[in-house]
Amino acid sequence: MGGGDSFFLREKIKNVLSTGIQKILIDLDGVPYIDSTGVGFLVGSHTTISQEGGWLRLVRVKPKILEVLKVMNLLKVFDIYEDEEIALKSFEDKKTASASTSKKKKASKTVKEVES
């Protein structure tokens, strides 16, 4: 995930939030790497979504991307899941464990929209 992807994804997040959807799952399975622009997108999206009263979950984050997030001390910022079904269910459970206790593994540019 790099510079070119970020503009498209920022617009997608903005459009999703404008429709009132507050539960957003980003599937990173097809994303082989992430650069500083991609990290900025994730952090900015997390901030924007949180400020709008929403929730962001990451699913299927690849080990290389997890390592980048770890080095940048960002694992505690994101709720990260291996399995999409578990990630979706986590929206229903407000007591879901944070990213630091969630099972982490793999990570697509797909932004899944989950109706409130």
C-alpha positions as CSV (number, residue, x, y, z in Angstrom):
1,M,0.0,0.0,0.0
2,G,1.6,3.1,-1.2
3,G,1.1,6.7,-2.3
4,G,-1.2,6.0,-5.3
5,D,-3.5,3.8,-3.3
6,S,-4.0,6.2,-0.5
7,F,-5.9,8.9,-2.4
8,F,-8.5,6.3,-3.6
9,L,-8.8,4.8,-0.2
10,R,-9.2,8.1,1.6
11,E,-12.0,9.0,-0.7
12,K,-13.6,5.7,-0.2
13,I,-13.5,6.1,3.6
14,K,-14.9,9.6,3.3
15,N,-17.8,8.4,1.1
16,V,-18.6,5.5,3.4
17,L,-18.7,7.8,6.4
18,S,-20.9,10.3,4.6
19,T,-23.5,7.6,4.2
20,G,-23.7,7.1,7.9
21,I,-21.9,3.8,8.0
22,Q,-19.7,3.7,11.1
23,K,-18.4,0.2,11.2
24,I,-15.5,-0.2,8.7
25,L,-13.5,-3.3,8.0
26,I,-10.4,-3.0,5.9
27,D,-9.2,-6.4,4.4
28,L,-5.4,-6.2,3.8
29,D,-5.0,-9.7,2.4
30,G,-3.9,-8.5,-1.1
31,V,-1.5,-5.9,0.3
32,P,2.0,-7.2,0.1
33,Y,3.8,-4.1,1.6
34,I,3.1,-0.7,3.2
35,D,5.0,2.5,3.0
36,S,4.8,5.6,5.1
37,T,1.9,6.9,3.0
38,G,0.0,3.7,3.6
39,V,0.7,3.9,7.3
40,G,-0.5,7.5,7.2
41,F,-3.7,6.5,5.5
42,L,-4.4,3.8,8.2
43,V,-3.7,6.2,11.1
44,G,-5.6,9.0,9.5
45,S,-8.5,6.7,8.7
46,H,-8.5,5.4,12.3
47,T,-8.6,9.0,13.6
48,T,-11.3,10.2,11.2
49,I,-13.5,7.2,11.8
50,S,-13.1,7.4,15.6
51,Q,-13.9,11.1,15.6
52,E,-17.1,10.3,13.6
53,G,-18.1,7.8,16.3
54,G,-17.2,4.8,14.2
55,W,-15.0,1.7,14.5
56,L,-12.2,0.5,12.2
57,R,-11.0,-3.1,12.1
58,L,-8.1,-4.5,10.0
59,V,-8.3,-8.1,8.8
60,R,-5.7,-10.5,7.3
61,V,-2.7,-8.3,7.8
62,K,0.5,-9.8,6.3
63,P,3.5,-10.4,8.6
64,K,5.6,-7.7,6.8
65,I,2.9,-5.1,7.4
66,L,2.5,-6.2,11.0
67,E,6.2,-5.8,11.5
68,V,6.0,-2.2,10.1
69,L,3.1,-1.4,12.5
70,K,5.1,-3.0,15.4
71,V,8.2,-1.0,14.7
72,M,6.1,2.2,14.6
73,N,4.5,1.2,17.9
74,L,1.0,1.2,16.2
75,L,-0.2,-2.3,17.0
76,K,-2.0,-1.0,20.0
77,V,-3.8,1.5,17.9
78,F,-5.6,-0.9,15.6
79,D,-8.0,-3.8,16.2
80,I,-6.5,-6.5,14.0
81,Y,-8.0,-9.9,13.2
82,E,-7.0,-13.0,11.2
83,D,-10.6,-14.0,10.3
84,E,-13.2,-11.7,8.6
85,E,-16.1,-13.4,10.4
86,I,-14.6,-12.8,13.8
87,A,-13.7,-9.2,12.8
88,L,-17.3,-8.6,11.8
89,K,-18.7,-10.1,15.0
90,S,-16.3,-7.8,17.0
91,F,-18.4,-4.9,15.9
92,E,-21.3,-6.4,17.9
93,D,-19.2,-6.9,21.0
94,K,-18.0,-3.6,22.4
95,K,-15.9,-5.5,24.9
96,T,-13.7,-7.0,22.1
97,A,-10.1,-7.3,23.0
98,S,-7.8,-4.5,21.6
99,A,-5.3,-5.1,18.9
100,S,-2.6,-5.9,21.4
101,T,-4.5,-9.0,22.5
102,S,-6.2,-9.9,19.2
103,K,-4.8,-12.7,17.2
104,K,-2.7,-11.2,14.4
105,K,-1.6,-12.7,11.1
106,K,-2.0,-12.0,7.5
107,A,-3.5,-8.5,5.6
108,S,-6.5,-6.1,0.2
109,K,-7.3,-2.8,-0.5
110,T,-10.9,-3.8,-0.1
111,V,-12.9,-1.6,2.2
112,K,-15.9,-3.5,3.5
113,E,-18.9,-1.5,4.4
114,V,-20.8,-2.8,7.4
115,E,-24.3,-1.3,8.0
116,S,-24.8,0.1,11.5
